[in-house]
Amino acid sequence: MSLQGIVHIAQQTIQRFLKPGDIVVDATVGAGYDTLFLAKTVGPKGHVYGFDVQDEALTRATATLTKADLMDRVTLFKSGHETMAAHLPPETHGAIKAFSFNLGFLPASDSPVTTIADTSLAAIETAMELLHRRGIISIAIYGGHPQGKIEQQRLKAWAANVPFDEFRIASYEFTNKSRNQETLLLMERARPKSVPPAKVSAP
């Protein structure tokens, strides 16, 4: 038994929030591995919407999903995740049970394209608006490259200032890892406290 990395923790947590038939978003498709995981989890009656700006990423993801015979439950958009609200069908707004962000760059690629803090923050704030009241937002951040380090610092500082009565945000990382630090942020909407019924005075 050993401590798990952030991807494993993210997937374990997302699975706890999902059931067959749910609608989910992979905000950073990449090679399609998270998309594949989400498609398997929501089952044939669920649906995954995925976003990426790179043709190479979408081509690789499509091949991964086609090989697994799961492409019929996935819709991919060649667009930045900050544009999600404009692309997702209106009926999904407020009904999306999970958003998965795996920030950084496309694995095993020479492309210099990476996610950046400004658009990632815009996308996360959009996800907060579109999330189901009992949904989850998972954000994996990799600080091992220059843009990732900026993203990590910005997102952690932003998360610390989100009102606790609006969202609960947990952070997972190996505290004593000195190089290539990785951070997982997990977000869920704060559930309103139940209000006891008002006492009615006898006439």
C-alpha positions in Angstrom: 0.0 0.0 0.0 1.3 3.5 -0.9 0.1 7.0 -1.1 -1.6 7.7 -4.5 -0.8 10.4 -7.0 -3.1 13.2 -7.9 -4.6 11.6 -11.0 -5.7 8.5 -9.0 -7.1 10.6 -6.2 -9.0 12.8 -8.7 -10.6 9.8 -10.4 -11.5 8.1 -7.2 -13.2 11.2 -6.0 -15.0 11.9 -9.3 -16.4 8.3 -9.2 -18.0 8.9 -5.8 -20.0 11.7 -7.3 -21.1 10.0 -10.5 -23.7 7.5 -11.5 -24.7 6.0 -14.9 -26.5 8.5 -17.1 -24.7 11.7 -15.8 -23.4 14.5 -17.8 -19.7 15.5 -17.4 -17.1 17.7 -18.9 -13.4 17.0 -19.6 -12.1 20.6 -19.8 -8.6 19.6 -21.0 -9.0 16.6 -23.3 -5.3 16.1 -24.2 -4.7 12.5 -25.4 -8.2 11.5 -24.1 -7.3 9.4 -21.1 -9.5 11.3 -18.7 -12.2 11.5 -21.3 -12.1 7.7 -21.6 -12.3 7.3 -17.8 -15.3 9.7 -17.7 -17.1 7.9 -20.6 -16.7 4.6 -19.0 -18.0 6.0 -15.7 -21.2 7.6 -17.0 -22.1 4.6 -19.1 -24.1 4.4 -22.4 -26.9 6.8 -21.2 -24.4 9.4 -20.0 -22.5 12.0 -22.0 -19.0 13.6 -21.9 -18.3 17.0 -23.4 -14.6 17.6 -24.1 -12.6 20.7 -24.9 -9.1 21.2 -26.4 -7.5 23.8 -28.7 -5.1 21.4 -30.4 -5.9 19.2 -33.5 -3.3 16.7 -32.3 -5.0 16.3 -29.0 -8.4 15.8 -30.5 -7.1 13.3 -33.1 -5.4 11.3 -30.4 -8.4 11.4 -28.1 -10.8 10.4 -30.9 -8.5 7.4 -31.7 -8.5 6.4 -28.0 -12.2 6.6 -27.7 -13.0 4.9 -31.0 -10.7 2.0 -30.1 -12.7 1.6 -26.8 -16.0 1.9 -28.8 -17.1 4.9 -26.6 -17.1 7.7 -29.1 -20.9 7.7 -29.3 -21.1 9.0 -25.8 -18.6 11.8 -26.3 -18.7 15.2 -28.0 -15.4 17.0 -28.6 -15.0 20.7 -29.3 -11.9 22.4 -30.7 -12.1 25.3 -28.4 -10.6 26.7 -25.2 -12.2 25.6 -22.0 -13.0 29.2 -21.2 -15.6 29.1 -23.9 -17.6 26.2 -22.4 -20.7 28.1 -21.7 -21.1 29.0 -25.3 -20.7 25.4 -26.6 -22.5 23.3 -24.0 -26.3 22.8 -24.7 -28.4 25.1 -22.5 -30.2 22.1 -20.9 -26.9 20.9 -19.4 -26.3 24.2 -17.5 -26.7 23.4 -13.9 -26.9 19.7 -14.6 -23.2 18.8 -15.1 -22.1 16.5 -12.3 -18.3 16.7 -12.8 -15.7 18.9 -14.5 -12.2 17.5 -14.9 -9.2 19.8 -15.5 -5.8 18.3 -16.1 -3.8 21.4 -16.7 -0.4 21.7 -18.4 0.6 20.4 -21.9 -0.2 17.6 -24.2 1.8 14.5 -23.1 4.3 13.0 -25.5 4.1 15.9 -27.8 6.6 18.6 -29.1 3.8 21.2 -29.0 4.7 24.3 -26.9 1.0 24.9 -26.1 0.1 24.9 -22.4 -2.8 26.0 -20.4 -2.4 29.4 -18.8 -3.6 30.9 -15.6 -6.0 33.5 -17.0 -8.0 31.2 -19.2 -7.9 28.3 -16.7 -9.4 30.6 -14.0 -12.1 31.8 -16.4 -12.9 28.2 -17.2 -13.1 27.2 -13.6 -15.4 30.1 -12.7 -17.6 29.1 -15.6 -17.6 25.5 -14.3 -18.7 26.8 -10.9 -21.7 28.4 -12.5 -22.7 25.3 -14.6 -22.1 22.7 -11.9 -24.9 20.6 -10.5 -25.7 21.4 -6.9 -24.1 18.1 -5.9 -21.3 17.9 -8.4 -17.5 18.0 -8.3 -14.8 20.0 -10.0 -11.4 18.4 -10.1 -8.3 20.5 -11.0 -4.9 18.8 -11.4 -2.0 21.4 -11.6 1.6 20.6 -12.5 4.2 23.1 -11.4 7.2 21.4 -13.1 7.3 23.8 -16.0 7.4 27.7 -16.0 3.8 28.3 -17.1 2.6 25.5 -14.8 4.4 27.1 -11.8 2.6 30.4 -12.5 -0.7 28.5 -12.9 -0.2 26.6 -9.6 0.6 29.8 -7.6 -2.3 31.7 -9.1 -4.9 29.0 -8.7 -3.9 28.2 -5.1 -4.1 31.8 -4.1 -7.4 32.2 -5.9 -8.8 29.1 -4.2 -7.8 30.3 -0.7 -10.1 33.3 -1.3 -13.3 31.5 -2.5 -16.0 32.0 0.2 -16.3 28.8 2.2 -20.1 29.2 2.4 -20.2 29.0 -1.5 -17.7 26.3 -2.3 -15.7 23.8 -0.3 -12.2 23.4 -1.8 -9.7 20.7 -0.6 -6.1 20.5 -1.7 -3.9 17.4 -2.1 -0.2 17.4 -2.7 3.1 15.8 -1.5 4.1 18.6 0.8 7.8 17.7 0.9 8.3 17.2 -2.9 10.9 19.8 -3.8 10.8 19.4 -7.6 7.9 19.2 -10.1 5.3 19.9 -7.4 1.8 18.7 -8.3 -1.4 20.0 -6.7 -5.0 18.6 -6.9 -7.8 21.0 -6.0 -11.2 19.4 -5.4 -14.3 21.6 -5.3 -17.9 21.1 -4.3 -20.7 23.5 -3.9 -21.5 24.2 -0.2 -24.8 22.8 0.8 -27.1 25.3 2.5 -27.7 24.7 6.1 -31.2 23.5 6.9 -33.3 26.2 8.5 -35.5 24.9 11.4 -39.2 25.7 11.0 -40.4 28.9 12.7 -42.2 28.4 16.0 -45.9 29.5 15.9 -47.2 31.1 19.0 -50.5 29.9 20.3 -53.3 32.5 19.9 
